[in-house]
């Protein structure tokens, strides 16, 4: 499999993991907040939203906003959150999620899901770094 095939595989894997995280967060909110139903259409809508969020993340990595503004990582995180929140709100109004949940609950869910996804990305990068370091040590 070529480099593009691996990138597509990683992109789809990230989209499915993001979908799972969002559905878990939505289930927890459904237990806490009365009136939320998870149905099969919500799963596919969430998958579509996850693909859009992965595209946003890929664009953020391409732009590398943190290096543009003198290594201000917090600005990059805030911009990423705002872009994902905008996508969530657009999908919320398009798929009528805002009638089931208030906007502030959607914003909170967005933040929690983004934090969990970023944590998984960081742990995966750390595992890759450890693997590369182990291979370098074995080579020397």
PyMOL commands that set and color helices and strands:
alter all, ss='L'
color gray80, all
select helices_A, chain A and resi 3-32+40-63+65-68+73-94+103-139
alter helices_A, ss='H'
color red, helices_A
deselect
rebuild
show_as cartoon
